[in-house]
């Protein structure tokens, strides 16, 4: 785990990019579904939602770590 605010912010940016990619993939799968013809992707969509949620957890953890580092810098 990185120990500087700069490194953590870089990781957050990469995580947000991955989240956006997950959202785009979910949207694409949902748009390509054709329920009448039986073309559905529930497992893939669910997996992408799970991945997006996992990424959000990692992003939040890094935000908390940044807050702690800022508190340590101010001496509180």
C-alpha positions, -999 to +999 in steps of 0.1 A: +000+000+000+014+034-010+024+057+019+021+091+003-010+111-005+002+116-041+005+078-047-029+072-031-045+099-053-030+083-084-044+049-074-078+065-068-077+079-103-069+045-118-097+029-097-122+055-110-111+047-145-117+010-139-152+019-124-161+039-155-150+009-177-172-014-156-202+010-160-196+012-197-194-026-200-226-030-180-244-004-202-232-022-233-244-056-221-278-042-210-283-025-243-274-056-263-299-078-243-329-090-262-352-107-237-377-118-264-350-138-281-335-150-249-303-130-253-295-120-217-263-116-197-273-117-160-241-135-149-218-111-167-237-080-155-238-093-119-200-099-120-194-064-133-215-049-106-196-069-080-163-057-095-175-021-095-186-024-058-152-039-049-134-010-067-156+014-047-145-002-015-108+001-025-114+038-034-130+046-001-102+028+018-077+051+000-098+082+008-097+073+045-060+066+043-055+101+027-075+117+055-054+099+082-021+110+065-034+146+064-042+144+101-008+131+109+008+159+089-011+186+109+000+169+141-035+162+154 
